[in-house]
Amino acid sequence: MVSNGKSVWLALGKTFLYVWTLFILFILAWIILASLKTNQELFNGFWSLPDSLQWSNYYTAWVQSDLASYFINSLVVVTISVIGIVLVSAPAAYILSRFHFIGKEFLTNTFVIGIGIPYQAVLIPIYLLLLKIGLINTHFGLIIVYIALSLPFTIFILTGFFQSLPSDVEEAAIIDGASENTIFWKVMLPMARPGLVTVLILNAVGLWNEFLLAKAYLNVNEKYTLSVGLYQFYQSMQYNSDWVGLFAGVVIIIFPILIFYLWLSDKIIAGMTAGSGK
């Protein structure tokens, strides 16, 4: 009886996932279709096919709306941020997972608590801090904020992963006279590569789509990231009603990171599975 109940819930769960996946694919397909229409075709028939593909909409979004420069800004900010996150989180997670010292449990719990703090709660204090040190409207200031706010989640994931790594290789390196730095950089870090790739991808996807912090701390048009630039495009669209250009901008934002995620999705599964336990 219990087995039948589990089978029913499993079937319902799978059905929900299939329906949800089809819904998301349908929405993506509709956005792509809308981005290739004229504005008149879009409002005359939401579900109709375009008479001819309007690739000029992408030119409008990319060049005339300056999404090209916003794209470069996002690429620079996100790339530096995720590299910084991994460089800071990996040593911290290694220490918390492989060493015993006073205050270890307190530090670990602090990072766990940090995961539950919403960005909105620290938005104003961080703004005042950046304003005081002169980092408002700078990519460097936004990168620092991204790294700091991403540390709790990343360290939590990597701590569990480092704990799952076997200690035999580490002990052999100690016997051979390797220093702690050598053991970390040349032994443990290569073994933790699946976990590092996992947190790198997850952070890259999250930061690429991040809007609130970028909008709050960047007020200069030339500094905008892609999500803020698309919002500005939406604001201007209210005056010229270029809805199809807006949909083209949405495609430009979504698909690069979507392709990146799909390309490395197997790495995420391998990393999470490997770090789930010994």
N, C-alpha and C positions, 0 to 999 in steps of 0.2 A: 504493500500500500504506500509506504514511504517512497519507494523507488518510483512508483507511478506518479506520485506528486512531484518529485524532482524532475521527472521527464516532462511533465506538463509545463512547469516553470521554465525549464530549459528551452522548450519549444516556443513558449511565449517570448522569452528573451531574444531568441534568434529571429523570430518574426518581427519583433520591434526593431532590431538592428537592421534587418533587410529593408523594412519600410522606411526607416530613417535615412538609410544610405540612398535609397531610390529618390527620396524627397530632396536630399542635398544635391544629388546629381541632376535632378530636374531643375532646381533653382539655378545651378551653375550653367546648365545648358540654356536656360531662358535668358540669363544675363548676357551670355555670349551672343545669342541670337539678337537680343535687343541692341547690343553694341554695334551690330552690323546693319541696322536699319537707318532710315531717315526719321526725323521727329514726326513727320506726318504719318509715315507707315506705323510707327510705334503707337500713336494714339488712335489710328483708324482700326487697328486690329492687334491686340496684345499677343495673340497666338498665331498670327499669320507669318508666313515666310517673306523675307524681303525680295523685292523685284531684282535687285542687284546688291551685292555685298559692298557696304560703305566702309572700306578700309580707311577712308579719310578721317573717320571719327577717331581713330587711334592717333593719327597725326595731330589732330586738334588737341587731344588730351596730352600727348607726349611733348609736343613742341609749343603750341600756342598757349597751353595752360601751364607750361613750365614743369610738368611732372618729371621730365628728364633730369633736371637738377635736383628735384626732391628725391628721385630714385637714387641718385648718387649719394646724397646726404644720408639716406637710410642705410645704404650699403656700407658706407664708412662707419657710421655710428654703431650699427648692429655687429659688424665684423669685429671692430675693436672691443666692443662690450663683451661679446661672448668669449673672446680670447682672454680678456681680463678676468671674467668670471671663473673660467676654468683654471687659470693660473693662480688665483687666490683660493678657490674652493678646494682644489685637489690636495695641496699640502695641509690645509686645515682639516679636511676630512680624514686624511691619512693619520694625522696626529690623534684625532679624537677616536679613531677606530683601532689603532694598534698600540697606543701607549696608555699607561696608567699614571695619573697625576692628580694632585689636589685641585678640585674645581672642575674636573672633567665633566661630571654629570650636570653641573650647573650650566656650563657652556653649551653642552648638547641640548639641554632643555630650553636654553635661551634661543638657540637657532630654530628649534621646533616651534616655540611660541611665535617667533618672527614670521613664520609661514602664514599665521592667521591674522596678521596685521594688514588691513586693507590700505591701498595707496592713498585713499581719500583722507585717512587719519593723519598722515604725515605730509600731506601736500603743502600746507602753509608753512610749517616749520622748516621744511627743506627749501622752500622758496626764499624765506627770510635768510637762511644760511647762505644759499648761493648768491643772493643779492649782496650780502655783507662781504663776501670774499670775491665779488666781481665775476662770477661765473654764470650769471643769467644771460640768456641769449647766446650761449656758446655750446658747441657740440661737446667740448671737453666736460663741461658741467653736467650735461645730460648723460654722458657716458658714465661718469662717476656715480650718478644716481641709479642708473640701470644696474651697474655692478653691485652697488650696496644693497639694493632691494632684491636682487636675484640670489644673493648669497645664502639665505636661510634654506630655500628649497633645494638649491644645488648641493650644498654641504650635506643636507639630510639624505639626499639620494646617494651621493658618493660615499658617505659614511657607511651606509648599509652595504654598498658594493665592496669597499675595502675590507669590511669585516668578513665577507664571504670568500676572500682570496686565501688560498692555502698558505700556511706559515713555513712549510718545508723549505721553499726556495729562499725565503727571507733568512731563516736560520743558517742555511748553507752559506749565504753571503756573509753573515756575521762571522762564521767560523773561518772564512777565507780572509777576514780582516777588512772587509768593506766598511766604509763610514756610513753614518745614517743618511747623509745626503746622497751618497752613491747608491745605497739600497733603494731610496725613494725614486731617484731619477732614472736609474738604469735597470732596476729590477721590478719594483712594484708598479710604477707608472705605466710601463709597457703592458703589464698584465691587466691593468685597469682600463685599457683602451676602449673596450665595448661600453663601459660605464661613462667614460669621458665623451665618447661620441654621442651617447644618449642625451646627456645633459646639454651638450653643445647644440644639438638639433632642437630640443625642447625650448631652450632659451632663445635660439635664433627665431623660431616660429613665433614665440610670444612677443619678443621685442620688435619684430618686423611689423606686427599689427598693433603695437602699442600706440595709444592716442592721447590719453589723459595727461601723462607727464610731459610728453613732447609739446602739447598745446599750452600747458601751464608755464613751461620754462623757456620756450622759444617764441619770441614775439616779433622776430625779424623775418620777413618773407624769404630772404636768401638762405636762412638757416633751417627752414621747415623740413621735416621728414615727410615721407610719402603719405602717411595717413593724414597728417595735418594739411598737406598740400591738396589732397583730395577733398578734404572738408572745405578748404578755401575755394576749390573749384565748384563745390556744391553751392556755396554762398553766392558766387558769381552767376551760377546757372539760374538762380531765381530771377535774374534780370534778363537773360537772353534765352532761357528755356531750352538749353542744349542738353536734354536728358540723355540722348544717345551718346554724347561725348562723356557724360558722367559714367554711364555704364562701361564705356571703354576704359575709363580710368580705374573703375573697380576691377576689371579684368587684369589690368596692368599690375595692380597691387596684389591680387590674390594668386595669380598663376605662377609667378616665379617661386614664391615660397611653397606653394602647393606641390610643384614639380620637385623642388628640393626635398620636401618631406616624403613624398612618395618614393623618390630615388633612394633615400636612406631609411625608409620605414623598417626594413628588415634589421637594420643595425639597432634601432630602438628596441625591437622585440628581443633581439639577442642580448642586448645590454641589460634590460629589465629582468629577463629570465635568469641570466648569469648572476645577477646581484640579488636574487630573491632568497638565496640561502645556499649553504654548503651542500 
